[in-house]
């Protein structure tokens, strides 16, 4: 959504919508963790992200790999293949998609 006040953030949620105080508290927690910042507008605040989604995703996956798979992406992929019963043909299809995306970047 880019930016917005607490009321506009709540509007983005499906029914049943969370309470105003709940969203306000979460936004303030995100602000204290330096994920979100705000600017004053009238009597309220307009919140906006300080961290891009891709940046956050990269940090999260790296923490997962480091914390549970001793930094080995190979171990992580192997774990998820076994846990989710991914076949070799499905893995080959995934690899083709990855290779296709690499060529377009």
PyMOL commands that set and color helices and strands:
alter all, ss='L'
color gray80, all
select helices_A, chain A and resi 6-11+20-32+53-69+73-83+88-104
alter helices_A, ss='H'
color red, helices_A
select strands_A, chain A and resi 3-4+36-41+44-49
alter strands_A, ss='S'
color yellow, strands_A
deselect
rebuild
show_as cartoon
